[in-house]
């Protein structure tokens, strides 16, 4: 599952107007699996979980310059891996995800 920032202007126009001055500013919106709603159009990405079964999600933040907080309402997640960094698995209800990859497991 990918999460990413989304700019409504092209990279070329952003470079011409702002990137020459430093890092990009805040994005216009964020996408999950390439989807989101904006100004009444588009749709949200949806995942169906089966109650009582474990589900594994690999989150990949492909953003230019954005960190995200990720959660699934009323679920506890076990973080199993984090982008080439050795970790002890731990549980959380909110995950801060920087640019890179995290592997989660949770019960539906």
Secondary structure, 3 states (H helix, E strand, C coil): CEEEEECCCCHHHHHHHCHHHCCCCCCCEEEECCEEEECCEEECCCCCCCCCCEEEEEEEECCCCCCEEECCCCCCEEEEEECCECCCCEEECCEEECCEEEEEEEEC
